[in-house]
């Protein structure tokens, strides 16, 4: 084996190991307290980093927050995480998120997802579902807030609005299409 092929083999092995470790961590069910702590941290980060974020969330009828959604893939990609649905600052229910994809992909990442239900009808439809799939049971308008821009709940008219965070703030050009949210009952 040449140096290049050994190096490539080592990198592939490392990525496969990293994907496996991330997915194993995501598969471990979190407790209510762990989910709640992650949700509080995610919302604090959202309101700190997004100008007008707190006012925007105050206008929402409900907010679904996934502090960490882990994704890993080597041709087949799997992602999942746990979060909570809040209304008026109170936890209503807990949810798991999951999706799968296939194609040219390799690597691992994590992201934070905030989904705001801006109307009572959208929130009730979500809560009444036995498993809500983005793009099938409802659409989520993704909002990209660039540097210096502020959120304004008066100009955003969509009933369900989503935000995706990476390690360094809001991530652009991401979708939640195909993600499925199901109610869970952590201890």
Steps between C-alpha positions, in 0.01 A plus 500: 500500500628845416512780756201671337277194517598433864421861583164482326423170676586657837279804433207283391539285808508807723186643337315170533599480867394863560163440331442189708587679824270794422209274410556285810489815716183617324336159551530522878171635632541819697307575816245782525753701702771454234265597218369802695855623572595468133184682391571789741857528368384491136238770556748720688742469208223576250388816679859615552616446141188602307398865516129508579505129591333538840219717363450252216472207742261701719266522199504124439218280631748218555869425446651157428870490593752227424824598678711243310408306191786271403560396141746246375540335168707289270283477185197447729437789738302482822413784733311523824459685826262581783330823594199665658196700396441812707212747521510808721831374642352169619589157363198337336652183355830334407589394146754298305616608156627264236573473131706296260656572162729335252739623238849640485566592864762434759558654841324602817354821642256632754251784478240675711148540363233747614152474344253777585125444462364846431128409501289304746368288210851395391594413859184295556542313169857413603397383849210293365719305257638159587820573309547830319717492189633826355385539141220244538297600806608863489757728348760696690620833363873520562622844605851622425594799712823649370737724691337822615146389410231461762203267525161663473191293577289763318665431164528120532153368418568124484317287759809286572852647490829313546854597594811280485812579700845356451804535720530866396155654475216462253571273206370604157356281226400213727169323493294297742322327211444133579560539874243316710402605852341251739390545860717323758463445874841538669546432872 
